[in-house]
Amino acid sequence: MSQTIIKPQLNIIGCGHVGQTLAYLWVQAGLLTISQVLNSSVQTGQAAVEFIGQGQAISSIQDLKPANLYLLGCPDKALVACCTQLALAKVLRTGDIVFHCSGAISSEVLRPLAEQGAWVASVHPIKSFAQPQQAVLSFRPTYCGVEGDLVALEVLNTLFESIGGLSFQLVAEHKTLYHAASVFASNYLVALQSISLRALAQAGVEETLALKILQPIVQETVANVFNLGPIAALTGPIARGDAVVVAKQLAALQASQPLEAELYRLLGLEALALAYKKHKTPIEDLQQVHTVLSRID
């Protein structure tokens, strides 16, 4: 007679794009069952349940029933309040696991729940979850920064790795710096494209065409960064030590877009540091570029 395998149950408090993606993948893989979903409204909770294909949307934390796992998927600014509400609900049992997926906040925010007997952790998937429908298709492979109680991480690492996660250990006190790195790599890349599109628009290139123009060079540049490294990937007037071109571009931006001009100058100094490391451009040329970029009008 075969034994029935009892799957762990997961409650999700704040089931946005990340929670929906993870829950869907775990359910599809048969790793756990979704018990309850608590969102800011029953309507959004129900929509999340329908996307996942499992679970019950509830309207209040007082309706929460015990589960083996709890994902606090609320926004970072709501994590403390969410943790406090869960602690007050008195639903946790010794040995339950509570985790969040914030990249900026450590698992220490969950310590009040550990005092109730729960194991706590943080698992941050380094991925864009703008569209859960796409995220579920491309999650494998995704690097996931983890930290927290070892007992919790043993379970969570298995869950994440089973759906394509690649876990690596983080130091809790450096979590903010770690997340800032992700912001530079992802969010600010988007911001830079927005600035580029705005400059092209001012130069008379409409957005549809501008996007077509930018796509190849952006994709090639990103590929070069990861294939060759930042130093070898750097091209352009700063890498060539062309101080005249840099000065003209900076002046043009200062005349029409002062904020963008300052970003150009600051990012130019970082590019210049890479150019020095290339050892391909005469030092005197790079020094002239430095003089241009260091001048603050």
Protein Blocks (a to p, Z undefined) as FASTA:
>chain_A
ZZdddddddddehiafklmmmmmmmmmnopaccfbdcdfbfklmmmmmmmnopajddfbf
klpccdfbdcdfbdfklmmmmmmmmmmnomacehiacddfbfkbcfklmmmmmmnopacd
dddddddfkbmklmmmmmpccddddedjfklmmmmmmmmmmnopacddddfklmmmmmmm
mmmmmmmmmmmmmmmmmmmmmnopafklmmmmmmmmmmmmmmmmmmnojklmpgcjklno
paklmmmmmmmmmmmmmmlmmmmmmmmmmmmmmmmmnopacfklmmmmmmmmmpcZZ
